[in-house]
Amino acid sequence: MATSTSSGDGKPTTAASGNSATPDQVNLQKADLTSVFATLGTSAKGLTGADAKSRLQKFGPNAITEKEESAWRRFLHYFWGPIPWMIEAAALLSAIIGHWADFAIISVLLLYNAVAGFWQERKASRALAALKAGMAPKAEVLRDGDYQAVDAAEVVPGDIVRVRLGQIVPADVRFIDGDFISIDQAALTGESLPVDKKVGDIGYSGSIAKRGAMSAVVIGTGSNTFFGRTAKLVASAGKGMSHSQRAMTQIGDFLIFFCLLLALILVGYELYHDIVVAKDWHWSSAVDILRLVLVLLIASIPVAMPSVVTVTNALGALALSRKKAIVSRLESIEELAGVDILCTDKTGTLTKNQLTLHEPKLFDAEDADTLIVGAALASEAGSSDPIDCAIAAGVKDPSALRRYTRGDFTPFDPVTKYTLAKVTDADGKALSFAKGAPQAIAKLCALEGDAAKKVEQSVADLAEHGLRALAVSMSANDGDHWSFLGILSLEDPPREDSRETIARAREHGLAVKMITGDDVAIGKEIAEQVGIGTNILNAADVFPKDLNPDHLPQKSIDCVEKVDGFGRVFPEHKYAIVKALQGQHHQVAMTGDGVNDAPALKQADCGIAVSGATDAARAAAAIILTAPGLSTVVDAIDEARRIFVRILNYMLFRVAMTLDIMAVVVIATVFFGFTPLTPVMIVLIALLDDVPIMTIAYDNTREPARPVHWQMHRLLFGAGVLGLFAIAQTVGLLLIGMEWLGNKEWQSWIALSKEQLQTVVFLQIVAGGHLLLFVVRARHAFYAKPWPARPLVVAILGTQVLAVLMCGFGWLVPKIPWAIIGLVWCYMLAWMFVLDVVKRVLYQHLGGAEKSSGETQ
């Protein structure tokens, strides 16, 4: 069966077991064809139908297979974790004590969170499906002496296949017969131009024939091809939790710990009071204790937190779509906000992906125009080849070509390494033009001595600057004597906005690295032009031959972190680069467009498929760009950081308010002997506080200048301090309420019962929570610019009007006098200024700590 290893030059190698050798004994990519045939137990005559059938059973279908976890198991994962446990425990307690309304509301929220997460996960599973779709659906196979069309899945090692213009290579093959074939394997290897193949060369599964036709022997199928190995990397990539998922888990752990601590205090107090003090314990008291624990548990659950984060990210994704960035995985928005290293491909992202002529090297040609016209005459008329298109575009005067009548044309031959065209000029004189590899054209022209050395030096000079060299010659004597006209140089020039975009990225605190499949010289030249740097290395020189991305040598890891980029990169290299940087605690964004980029795109914290990417790249990526170039990435990072800050502000608000509710429940129960909030009130608080805050995605925020990360110790410390003052605010109102209940003069003014005091606390927490959000949404004073966005203000005002009406008319809560509502609002507005001062002092402290520790904002 075909297996994949790695050759010394970093290119994939394949071996297949046959009847006479094991995979370790013969390297089928490098062995001579006689050994290949012997190892595979086949010949140029192909296989019989019976032999092919037995091999299909032995090696399996020529398709990518993977183990998939059932949809039900994936769905059930969303009911496992700190926050789901809290919600499930609350639902169970509600059922035990018969609070069915609470049970229904809590269960619906739990189910909604699971369905929302499961739906997003399903989108990520498209990566392998797209890779499968890239396999050739049909193949021409030599069976029983005749070529026949079969499903590509039925191709087996040892088969003889025929590949012609426009066809997809169905498996990894070695070419055995035919003049030549030109293969576009850019999506697999990142090479920007089609590669010419000859007898003995390898062809990769999934590449496309652009010119010519050849027959080949299959040496690897299915997952044991270069294409299949890429799919294996995709399947194994990106298995860890995202930073946002880890943050949610840590917040859940913190709240669980705090809840359990307060529950122990509450239960201990109740048991002590009933057994020791009152000496009136009955088993019915256990139900009362459970009811109290239920209230505390519901109070501790940020039931709407997953939903708010999901919806906020979804609204943010809509904003990113307007910037030509389509989000396929919502949590990638938060990942993008924290990216500090951007790994970008070259062709089509930093460059135009359009070959153009550079300054030529003239030899016998009178001028550059003569040289270019000669090259155009040596090209096939109407050719779509990138080099021919660049030459045609370089002809300044198209009428110059019309002075010649085209005759015989000989396509590029990988043996001679040039094309040949015969033409007749306006005077009826027969001429021949040839263009191709400089060494081959020099040999055709019989150059020797200084002339030959001049050609070699010119090619070396061009290569040093990352330019491709193409020589042109002319014969006026029917091929008896050839003149070396000169050397054309071709480049894929940088996009006009690339240098400015790289500078913007660095201003945003990003390190940019170029990762390209092209030669190091080409990558170095482009990297210097766009401002990335010139420290570009060959990936094969940095990574070991037996590359294991999960266990890289420290020397390789250090090199990855220091260099400006890599050339001659293969899929396993890109994947290893991402893993190495992540191992050094970097958040990495990787751009790509081909099948070869898919594993790295999926493994990266934020994989970005650039404009024109393949289906496999788009499916593996978290963000898909619909506009060319890299500038869209920087725009998306700006927007992602603003979205992250909005979610961070919500987290501060939500954790502080959750601490407030839990603490007030315990303090009121222990010190005042009554429950300040009913379970229904707590659920209403969650809905009234969180549902309108989904519009926080529209809020106006100051854009962070540096990458932003989840720093849980800072978040929890800040939320704890704000929560402490929120507790003081609520307990202060509770103390006033308890005094009101015992003051006959106040009661004669406005009567107030304990049930009404619960409504007062309810109103204070609902309204005070949103006022706290206005406080924490920015580091500056809450009344300074940028002010809250209109959607957020309208949503919160609507909620507050509803809460006031509920309290004033007694909807779902005990009715309280309108005068009390007014007093509560005056009390909260006064506290709003106090909390704002606390916030600014807190942020100054955290900001100073950040600067001293060197952490990012």
N, C-alpha and C positions, 0 to 999 in steps of 0.2 A: 504493500500500500504506500502511496506517496506520502512523504514526510517533508518538512521544511526545516532547513538549517540556515546558517548565514555564512557566506563566503568572506574571504579576507578583505575584499574591496567593499564590503557592506551590502552587496547585492544579494538577493535571495538565491538560495540554491535548493534544488529539489532532487530527491532520490526516490526510486520506486523499487519495490521488491518484485522480482521476477522469478523465473524458474531456475536460474543459474547463479544468482548472486543476491546478497542482502543489500539493503540501502547503504550500509556503512562501507561496502566494498567498492562501490562505483558512484562517483558524483555525476549524475546524469546531465547536469548542465555544462560540464567541462570535458567529459570523456569524449573520445572520438565516436563517430556514429556507429562504427562496427561494434564497439563495446556497448553502446546504448541499445542497439538491436538485440544483442546477445542477452543483456541483462533483462530486458523486457520480454524476451521470448517472442519476438516478432520479426518482421522483415518489411521491405518496401512494398510487398504485395498485400500488406494488411492482414487482418484477422478474419477468421471464419465467423459466421453468425453464432455458432455453438460456443466457440472460444470467447467471443465477446459477452455472451450471456453468462458464462461461468465467471468471467472476470468482474462483471457487474455485481454478481452475488458476493464475490470476494472483497472487492474494493469499495463497494457501495456506489450510490448514484453520484453523478458529477454535479452536486448541488451543495449549498451551504446548509448544514443542519445545526441546530442548537437546542439545548434543553430549555423548555419554557415552564415556568411555574404557572399553575392554574390560575385563572382569573379570580376564582373564589379565594384562594390563598393570599393573593396580592391584595384583594379587597379587605380581608380580615386583618391584615397587618395594620390597617388604619384604626383598629380598635385596640391596639397594643402600644403602650407608652404612657409617660407620666400624666399628661393632660387627659387622654382617653380614660385612664384608670380612675382619675378623679371624677370625671363625668359619670362613668359607669357605677362607681360607688354611690354617688348621689342618687342615681336612678334606682339602684337596688334598695337603698334606705327609704326612698319615697314609696316604693312598692310595699316594703315591710310594714310601714306604719300607716299605709292606706292613703297617702297623698297622691292620688292618681293624676290630678291636674299637673302637679310638679313633675311627676314621672313622664307624662306625655310630652311636656315642653322640653325637658332635659333630653329625652330620647330622640326627639326630632332634631335638636341641635347636634347631638352626637352623630346621627345618621348623615346629616348635611355635611359635616366636616369630613366624614369618611368618603362620601360620594365625590365631593369636590377634589380631594387629593387623588382618589383613584382615577378620575377622569384625566387629570393632568399627567399621571404616570403613563397612561395608555398611549399618549402622544409620543413618549420617548421610545416606545417599542418599535417605531417605524424604521429605525436605523437598519436592522438586519433585513427587514423586508425589502428595503430599497437596494441593499447590496445583492440580494437574491435576484431582483429584477434586472440587475446589470449583467447577469449571465446570459450568454447567447441562447436564444430559444431553440435554434436549429443548427445543425452542423452537417457538412458533407464528409462522409466517412467511407473509406474503402473497405467494403465487406464482401467476402466471397468473390473477389476479383472485380467488383463494380462499385463505383461511387454511388452512394444513396444518401438521401436526407433523413436524418434521425433527430430525435429530441436531444438537445445538448446534454441533458441529464443522463443519457445512455452512453455517452462517450467514456471509454475506459483506457487505462494506461496500455500502451502498445498499439492503439488505433492509429491508422494513417488518415489524416484529415487534409482537406484542401481549403485554403483560405484565399479569397479573392477580394477585389475592390469593394469596399463598403461593408464587408462582413466582420463580425466580432470573433476574435480568436476564442474558441470554446473551452480551452484548457491550456495548461502550460505545455509548450511544445518545443521541439527542435526541428528547424527547417531542414528538409532533406533533398528537395528537388525544385527546380524552377530558376528563372533568371534572377529575379529580385522581388522584394516586397518592401513597402514603406509602411511602418506601423506607428500609429498615434497612441502612445502609452502615457500621455501627460497626466491623465487622471489617476494612474497607478504610481508613476515614479516622479512626477513633477517636472519632467523635461518639457521645455516649451515648444520644441519642434518634433515632427515625426522622425522616427529612427529607421534608417535603411538597414535591412536584414539580408543576409546571404546564406548559402548552405552552411549548416552547422550552428547558426545563431539561434538564440532562444526567443520565443514569443510568449508573452504573458497573457493569461486568461483575462478576458474583459477588454483587451486593447483592440483597436479598430484598424483595419487595412485601408490605407489612404491611396496607395498606388501599387500596381503589380499584382502578381498571384504566385503562390508557391504551395507545395505540399509539405506536410510536417508529420512527425511522429509524436504522439501524446506521451509526456513523461510524468504528468501529475494532474489529478482531477479533484474536484470538490474542495474541501477544506484544506487539502494538501497542495494548493497552488498559491502563488503570490497573492492573488485576489482573495483566496480563502483564508490565508493567514491574516490578512487585513480584517476580515470579518471576525476572526477569533479575537483579535485585539479589541475590536468594537464591543464584542460580547463581554469581555473581561474588564472593559474600561468603565470608569465612573460609578463604581459600586458603593462608594462611601456616602455618608450623609452630607448634605450641603451645609454651609455655614449657618444658614437661616434655620435649618432643621435642628442643628445642634443647639442654636440659641434658644429655640422654642423648648427643647428638651431640658436645658439648664434652667430656664424660667419655671417650667413645670416642677422640676426637682426642688427648686427653692421654695415654691409655694406649697408643695406637699410637706416639706420639712416644717415650714412655719405653721401650716394647718395642723399637723400632728402634734406639734408642741402646744398650740393653743387648745386642741381637743383634749390632750392629757390634763391641762390645767382645768378646763371646763368640766370634764367628767370627774376628775379628782375632787373639785369643789362641790359638785352636786352630790357625790357619794358621801363626802365628809358631812355635808349639811344634813342629808337625809338620815344617815346612820348614826353619826356621833352627836350632832347638835339637836336635830328634831327627834331623833330616835323613832322615826315613823316610816321605815322602809317597807315598801310593797313592790311586788314584781311589776305592777302597773307603772311604778316610777321609772322602770327601765325604758318604757315607751317614751316617757317625757324626756329622758336623757337622750334617747335616740333622735327625738325630734330636735333637740338642741344641737346635737352633732350634725344632723342633716342641714340645719340652717347654717352652721359654721362651714360645712363642707361645700354647700352650694355657694356660699360667700367667697370661698377660696378659689373657686374655679373660674378662670377666664374663659367661660364657655364660648364666647364669640371670637376669641383671639385668632384661632386658625382661619375662621371665616373672614374676619376683618383684614387679616394679612393677605389672604387669597384675593379678595375683591380689590383691595388697594393695589396689589401687584397687577391685577387684571386691568384696572383703570390706567395704571402706569404703562402697561404694555400697549394700550391704545394710544397713549401719548407718544411712545417710542415709534409706533407704526407711522405716525405723521412725520417722523424723522427718517423714514425709509428703513426702519429696523423692525422686523417681525419677530416677536418673542414666541418660541415654541415650548419653553419650560419656564414657568413664572418665577421660580426662586432664583433663576439666573439673573434677574434684575438686581437683586441684592448682591449676588456674586460679582456682577460687573462693577458695582459701585466700589467694591474693595480691591479690584484688580490693581496690582502694582507693576506687573510685567506683561507687556503685550508682545506676543510672538506672531509675526506677520509673514505670510508668504510674499513672494516677489511678483511673479507674473500675473498681470491683471489687477493687482491690488496696489502695489507701488509703481508698477509700470503700466503702459497702455495696452500691453499684449498685442502689439502691432509692430512688426519688424519695419525698420526704416533704414535707409542708406546713410552711412556716416562718411567722413572724409576718405576718399580712395587713395591708394598708392599707385601712382602712374609709372609704367615702364615704357613700352613702345607706343602706347596710345598718345595722341596729340593733346587731348584734354579729357576731363572727366566725362563730358557728354558722349564722346566717342566710346569710352570704356563702357558706359551704362547702356548705350544703344547696342553694342556688341553682346553684352550680357542678355539684353532683352531678346535679341535674335536667337540666342542659344537657349531660350526658354520655350516651352510648349505654349502655343497660342491658346488664350483663354484659360490657362491653368489657375487653379485655386490654391496652389502651393504657396505658403507664406513667403518664401524667399522670392519666388517668381512675382508675387503680388508687390513686394517691396521694390523689386527692380522696375516693374512696369510703372509704379507710382513715381519712380525717380527719373523717368524719361521726361525731360523738359519740353521737347518738341515732338509730339506723337507723329507728326508728318514725316519725321526722319525714318520711321519704321516702314512707312508706306512706299518708300523708294526701293524696297527690296521685295522680291517674290520668294515666298518660303517654299522649300522643297522637302527632302527627306529629313525626318527628325528621329534621333535615337535617344530614348529616355535615359535617365540616370541609371548607371550600372554600378552596383557596389564593388565590382571587381576593378573596373577602370576608374570609378569615382568621378565621372563627369558626364554631362549631356553633350550631344553633338547635333548641330543643325546645318543643313546646306541651304544656301540662298543664292539668288541672282540679283545683282544690283541693277540700277536704271540703265547702265550701259551694256547689260547682258553678260557681265562678267560673273563667273561662278566663284562663290566664296564659301568658306566653312567657318563656323564659330563654335567654340567649346567653352563651357564653364563648369567649374567643379572645385575639388579640393586643390589648394595651391601646389602641394607636392606632386599631385597627379598631372596638373596642367604644366608644371615645370618639366616633368619627365616627358610629356607630349612634345614640348617645345625644345627638348634636348638641351636644356640649360646646364651649364657647367661652371666651375670656378666661381668667380666673383658674382656673376649673375645669379647662380643658384644660392649662394650665401646671402645675397640681398633679399631673395624671396623668403628664405628661412628667417632672417632677421625681421622682415616686415611682418610676417605672421606672428612671430614672438612678441613684437611690439603691440600688435593689435590684441593678442590674447592677454597681455599684461593689463590692458585697459578693459578687458571683458568684452571685446568685440569679436564677432565671427568673421572669418576671412573666406572670400570666394574669388578665385582667380578666373580670368577670361583670356582666351587666345583666339587668333584668327589665322586662317590659311588662305592664300590666294592661288595656290598651286595644287588644288584638289587633294590637300592633305599631305603633300610632299614636304612642305616647310611651314612651320607654325611660328607666329610672332606672339610673344607674351605681352598682351596689352596692359595688364595691370591687375591689381587686387582691389576688390570691393570689400568694404567693411560694413557689417550690419549690426544694428543694436535694437533692443526693445527699450525705447527711452522712458524715463520716469514720467509719471503723470505730472501735470503742471502744479497740482496742489499737494503733492506728496511731501516736499520739503517743509512747507508751512504746517502740514498736518503733524509731521514728526515733532516739530518745534512745539506745537500746541500740546501734544501728548506729554512731552517732557515738562511743560509748564504745569500740567495736571499731576505731576508726580509719578509718571509712568516711565519705566525703562523699556525701550523698544529693541527687539531682537529680530533679525531677518532669518527665516528658515526657508531654504529653497532647494529644489532638486537640481538646479543648474550648476554649472561649474563654479568653483570658488572665485575664479577671476571675474566672472560675470557678476556674481553676487557682490563681490567687494567693490566693483566699480559703481554699481547702482546704490549700494549702501552709502558710499562716500558722497554721491551726488545728492541723495535725499537727507543726509545729515545723521545717519545712524552710526557710522563709524567704519573703520577698515579692518577691525579684528575679526575677520570671517575665516572660519576653519572648515576643513573637510571633516564631515561627521565620522567617516570611517577611521580617521586618525585620532579621534577623541574617545570613541566607544570601543569596547573590546569586541573581538570577533564573535565570541559566544555570548552575545548580548542578552542580559536578563534585566528588563527595565525595573524590576522590583528589587534588585540587588546590584546597584551600580557601584563601581569603585569610587572612593572619595575623590580621587584625582579627577575623574570624569565629572562628578557633581560640581566640584569647585570650578572647573573649566566652563561648564554650562552657565554658571552664574556670572562669570567674568566677561565672556566674549560678547561680541556684538551680533554674532549670528553664525550660521552653518550653511555650507554648500554640499551638494551631492547627498542630500538627505533622503532616506527611505522611511516607510511608515513606522518601522520599529524605532528609528532614531527620533522621529517627531514625538512619538509616544514617550520615549525615554527622557527626552528634553523636558516635557511637561512634568513627568513624575519627579525628575531631579529637582526642578524648581519648587514644586509643591513640598518636597521633602525638606527644603530650606525655608519653609514657612512663607512662601510667596503665594499670592493669589494670581493665577495665570489665565490670561485670555489668549486663545489661539485662533487665528484666521486660517481658512483653507477653502478649497473649491473642489477637490478631487476625492476619489475613493481612497487614495493614499493618505488623505488628511483625516478620514473618518475616525480612526482610533484616538488620535490626539484631540480632535474636536470633542469627543465624548468624555475623555479623561479630564480635559481642562476644566477649571472652575467655571469658565464661560467660553464655550466653543462658538465661534462666529463663522457661519458660511457666507462667503462674499458673493457679490452679484455674479450670476451665471454659474453657480456651483452645481455639481451633480446631485442627483436625488439622494445618494448615500451620504454625501457631505451635509446636505440640508437636514436630513433626518437625524443625523448624529449631533448636529449643532443645537445649541440652546437659543441662539439668535441668528436670524437670516437677514442679510442685507439685500435690499432691492435696488440700491444705487451703487455704481462703481466707485472704487477708491476706498481709502482708509479714513477720510474725513468723517464719514457717517459713524464710524466706531467711536471717535472722540465725542461727537455730538450725543451718541447714545450713552456714553459714560457720564457726560454732564447730566443728562436726564435721570440716569440710574442713581446718581448720587443724591439728587434732590428727592427722588422717591424713597431712597434708603433713610434719609433724614426724617421724612414724614413718618415712616414706619417706626423709626427709633423714638420719635416724639410720642407716638401712640403707645409704644411699649412702656415708656416712662410713666405716662398717664395711667395705663391699665394696671401696672404692678403697684403703683402708689395707691390707687383707689382700692385695689383688692386687699392690700394690707390694711387700709383704713376700715373697710367693711368688716374684715375678720376681727381686728382688734376691738372695734366698737361693740361687736356682738359679745365677745368675752367680757369686756369691761362692764357693759351694762348688765349682763347676767350675774357676774360675780359681785359687783358692788351695789347694784340697784335692784337686783332680783327680778328683772323682767327682760323679755326678748325685744330688742329695739326694732327688728325687722322680721317680717314673715317670709317664708320661702317664696311666695308669689311676688312679694316686693323685690326680693333679691333678683329673681329672674327678670322682672320688669326693669330693674336698674340696668342689668346687662344689656337688655334690648334697647332701652332708651339712650344709654350711654354709647353703645357700640354701633348700632345700625347707622345713625347719621354720620358717624366718624368715618364711614367708608368713603365719604367725599374728601377725606384728608389727602387723597391722591391729587386733588386739584389745588392744594394749598400753595401759597407763595412762600418760598424758602430761599435763604441765601445759599448759593452753591458752594459746597466745600472745595477748598483748593487742593486737597490731598485725598488719597484713597481713604475710604471710611470702612471700618470693620466692626464686627460684633466684639465688644470688650465687656464681657459680662460682669466682671468685678466693678467696673465703673457704672454700668447700667444699674446693677442692683444696689450699689451704694447710693447713687443719685436718687433712684426710686425709693430707697429706704428713708433717706433724709426728707424727701418731699412727702412720703407717706406718713412720717412721724408728725409733721406739721399738719397734714390733712387729718390725722387722728386727733390732734389737739383741737382743730377746728370743730370736728364733729362732737367730740367729748365735751367741749365748751358749750356747744348748743344743747347737748344732752343735760348738762348740769343746770343750765338756765331752765330747761324744760322741767326737770325734777323740782327745782325751786318753785317754778310756776305752779306745779301740781299741789305743793304744800303751802302756797301763799294765798290766803283768803282774799286779800285785797286785789291781787292780780286775777284770781279766779272770778271775782265779782265783776271785774272789767271785761275779761274774755274767758269764759270757761274752757277748760282743756282737760281731756281724759287721757289715760295711758294709751288707749288705742289711737287717739289723735296725735299723741306724742310720737308714735311709730310713723305716722304720716309726715310729721315735721322732719324726722330724721330721714325718711325716704326722699322728701323734697330737697333737703340739704345735700344729700349725696348725689342725686341726679343732677341738680343744677350746679353744685359745687364741683362735680367732676368735670363738667364742660368748661367751667371757668378755669379749672386747673389746666385743662388742655390748652386754653388760650395762653396761659402762663408759660407752659413748658415747650410750646411749639417753636420758640426762638430763644436764642441766648441773650438777645437784647431785651429792653423793656417791652412788655406786652403791648403797649400803646404806640410803639415806634414802628416805622416801616421796615420790611414789607408787612403790610397788614394781612389778616386772613383773607383767603380767596372768597369770592361771593358764594359759590356752592356750599362751602363749609359753613359760612355764617348763616345762610338761609336754612340749611339742614338743622343746625343746632338751635336756631331761634324757633323753628317749627317744633322741635322736640321740647324745648322749654315751655312754649305755649301749651302744648299737650299736657306736660307734667303739671303745670299750674291749674289747668282745667280739671285734670283728674283729681287733684287735691281739693280744689274749690267746690266741685260738684259731687265728689265722692265716687268717682268711677274706679272700681277695683280696689280702692283703698278708702279708709274712713275719712269722711269729709272734715275739713278744718276751716275756720273763719278766714275771710279774705285779708283781714288785718294781720293775722299771724303770717300769712303768705308774704305780705309786704315786709314784715319785720325780718323774716328769714332771709329775704333777698338783700335787705340792707346789711345784715350780718355777713352774708357771703361776699358782697362787693367790698366790704372793708377788709376781709381776710384775703381777698384777691391781691391787694397791694402788698400785704405782709408776705404772701407766698412768692410774689414776684421778686421781692428783695432777697428772700432766702434762695431762690433760684439763681439770681445773678451772683451772689456770694459763692454758691455751690459751683457754678460754672467757672468762676475765677479760680477756685481751688483746683478743680479738675484740669483746667487749662494749664496752670502752673505745673502740676504734676506731670502732665503730658510733655511739656517742654523739657522738664528735667530728665524724664525717662526716655525721651526721643520717640515716643509713640505718636502715631498719626491721629488726626482728628477723627 
